[in-house]
Amino acid sequence: MMTLETVELQPDGGSAGTVVWLHGLGADGHDFEPIVPMLELDVAVRFVFPHAPVRPVTINGGMEMRAWYDIDPRSPLSGSDDIRASGDAIEELVLAEEGRGVPRSRIVLAGFSQGGVVALHLALRSETRFAGVMALSTYVHDHENLADLISFASIDTPIFMAHGQMDPMIPITRAITSREALVGLGYDVEWHEYGMGHEVCPQEIADIARWLDASLS
């Protein structure tokens, strides 16, 4: 079991819940830290931003960088073991939050790109429902077998999916296919697309803030 280092932002006083937010390939836990004050949330929320481990990434010529899993374009499912291991590591952070008195029903899993893949992986398999999943510029890993992998308890988990229409890294069609797989299984997916690439835009931040306030109010 890998132990993850984290960046943590605690609001003044108590909090209504926790957001565990996973960064994308090559970034680190500081990547989305600056967005927190931009959200201007009505509810007080604790944020936990974990750092992914450093590993060689095949698609980048074996260069070592922070990554939740390896990506090999020749074998789309090659990262499955890494995704499971990363999901287990994030589960440990969730258990730590529960140990602080925050029930899973008050914890949102969020992730951008690779981070979103791991967030969805964990939330869809959890036997206790999370407050929600924020899946940004990402997709569902192995969506064709999703029906055999999910937990019944996770079906009621609200999912916020957002993607850039001009994303060169993860084509929006891949995200749409993932959304359709989720909706087909009964998940409530709030879908947004924006005129952007593989990034986050101001309108998306506003939509995230509204959704988080609703999810943790």
N, C-alpha and C positions, 0 to 999 in steps of 0.2 A: 504494500500500500504506500503510495507516494504521499508525502506531507507537503501541502502547498503553503507558500508564503502569501500573505495578503496585504492589500491596502484597505484600511477601514475608515469610514466616515460616520461618526456618531452624532446625531442631532442633539441639541441642548434639551435636557430633560428626557422624558421617556419617548419611545418610538411606537408607531402603530404597526410596524412590521419591518422586515428586512428584505433587501434586494441583493441577491448574489449575482454579480454581473461579470460574465466571462468575455475576455478580449479575443481578437482575431489573430490570425497567423502572423508571427513576427513582432507583435506588439507586446505589451505587458499590462499589469494591473493598473497602471497609471493612465492608460489610454482614455478611459471614459470618465475619469475623476473630474475633469473640468466641466463636464456636462451637468453634474449634480446641481450647482447653483443656478444654472440656466433653466432647470426644470421648474423652479419656483413652486414646489409642491405645497398643497394645502395641508397635507398630512405629514407628520414627522416620520422620517424613514431612515433606518440605518442601512448603509451601503457597504458591501463586502466585495472587493475586486481582487480575485486571486491571480497570481502569476502562473502561467503554464510552465511546465518543465522545458528545459532546453534539449532538443533532439535533432538529429539529421532529418531533413525533409527531401524526399526523393524528387519531387517536382521542381525543387530549387537546386538541383544538382548535388544533393547530399549536404548542402550547407546547414550548419547547426544554428538553430534559432528557437525562440519560444514557440511551441506548437502543442496543441491538445492531441494531435494525432498526425501520423505521416500521411502524405498524399502521393500516391503513385498513379499517374494518368493511365498507365497500362492495366491497372487492376483497381477499379472503382471501390471495391469492398476491402481493399488491403488494410485500411485503417481501423477495421472493426475492433480488434483487440485493444488498440490504443484508446479508442472511444470508450470502451467499457471500463478500462483502467482510469481514465480521466473522470468518467461518471462516478466511479467509486470514490475518487478523491474529493469530488464536489459533494458527494453524499456525506463525507466526514465533516465538511464545513456546515452542511445543513444540520447534522446531528449536534454540532457545537452550538448552533443557534438555538436548537430545541433545548439544549442544556442551559441556555441563558433564559429560558422561559418563553421563547417565541415558537408557537406551534407551526407546523408545516402549512397550515391553512392561512398563515400570515407571512409566508415567505414566497417571494417571486423569484423565479429563476430567469435570468436574462443573458443573452449572448449575441455577439456579433460574429457573423461568418462562421469560422470553426467553433467559436464559443457557443453559437446558437445551436449547432449540431449536437454538442454535448449537453446543453441545457434541455433540448427536446428529448434526447436519449434518456436522461434521468427522469424527467417529469412524466413522460409517457409510460414509464415502467414502475413508477412509485405506487406502493400499495396504500399510501395516504395522499390525498389530493393537495397539491400546492395551491397558493392563492392565484397563481397564473404563470404563464411563460411568455417572455418577450423574445421573439425570434427575429433578429434583424439581419437582413442581407444574408440569408442562410437557407438551409434545406433540411429535409428529413433523410438521414442515412438509411439505406436499404428499405426505401418506402414500399417496395413490392412485397415484402414480407411483414409489413407493419402489423397487420391484423393478428399475427401469431406472437407478437412481441410485447404488445401493450398490456397494461393492467386495467381491469374493469373500473377500478376506483379513479383512474385518471381521466375517464371520459368527460367528466364535468369540469375539467380544468380549462379556464379561459385562456385563449392563445391570441397574442397580438403578433401578427406577421407584417413586416414592412420590407420593401425591396426597391432598388433603383431600376428604372426602366432601361438605363444604359449601362448596367453593371457588366464590366468586361471580365470579371473574375468568376462570378457565379451568375450565369444568365438567368433572367427573370423567369424564363420558361421552366427552369428547374425548381424554382420556388413555387410556381403555380402548380406544378405537378405534385409537389409536397402538400400544398394546401388542399388540393382536391382529394388526396389520399386521406388526409385528416378529416375533412368534412364528410367523406364517404363512410368513415367509421363513427361519425356522430359527434365529433369535436366542434366546439363553438370557436370559430376562427374569425377574428377581426382583421381584415386585410387592407393594407395600404400600399400604394406604389407611388413613386415620386420621380420627377425628371432629374435623376442624378445617376452617378456611377456607384462604385463600391465604397460607400461613405454614409454619413448621416447629415441630414439637412435641417434647417430651422423649423420647417413645417412638421417634420418627423418628430423633432424634440417636443414640439407643442402637443402632438398627438400622443406621444409617450407619457407626457405629464398628465394629460387628461385621463388616460387609461390607468396609470398607476394610482392616481387619486381615487378613482372608482374602485380599483381592485383592493386597496388597503384602507379605505375609509370605514 
